[in-house]
Amino acid sequence: MPLLVETIRAEDGRFENLKYHHERMRQSRRTLFGLENSLESSLLELLDRSAGKIGSGRWKVRVLYDSEIRSLEAGAYQPKPLASAALVDGRGISYTFKTADRSELDEINQRAVEAGADTALIVSKGFISDFPYANAAFFDGRYWWTPEEPLLAGTRRARLLADGLIRPCRISPENLKKYISVSPVNAMLELGEIMVDIGCINREVL
């Protein structure tokens, strides 16, 4: 039974996007384990008990679970700056579910780092999909666009799509020139909070 992970952002003690986290946990457990019961009440109880230990500012709450919640850890979070990225072939990687085993994603990111970039942009089936740790959103000067087939459908991505702030499309290495910049988007990072200039992406697929 694979161990799953859910990363939840707490901002000044307030837990964000819980609706989307609950839904992903529900779908993952149903698909992987055939379980219909929800962990929502258990998670809310644990979050409520941990709230007093979480200080001001941004905190990262990491929940490990399978048939039940196994652990919950929380720590202060500081975003890491990014200045560059490299396109890296995912080589058939599948990461439909947010599992605790990130070894394949770490290997992909390491290839980008060895090429001199801060991080990777994964190419899957000829199209750009994600960063190793976040979904991607591309800005064309007017609109934000996100790859329509990400490796993992993130919770913040789901909310941004529902709110109409990003639009899905296919993005190939060849049409990167249509965009100005790319932003990593995940539970911890807002849209546009970190930006990488398109000119700072190594477009040779490693």
Secondary structure, DSSP 4 states (H G I P E B T S, - for coil): -PPEEEEEEEETTEEP-HHHHHHHHHHHHHHHH---S--HHHHHHHHHHHGGG--SSEEEEEEEESSSEEEEEEEE--PPP---EEEEE-TT----S-BS--HHHHHHHHHHHHTT-SEEEEEETTEE-B-SSSEEEEE-SS-EEEESS-SS--HHHHHHHHTTSSEEE---GGGGGG-SEEEEESSS--TTSS-EEGGGEE-S--
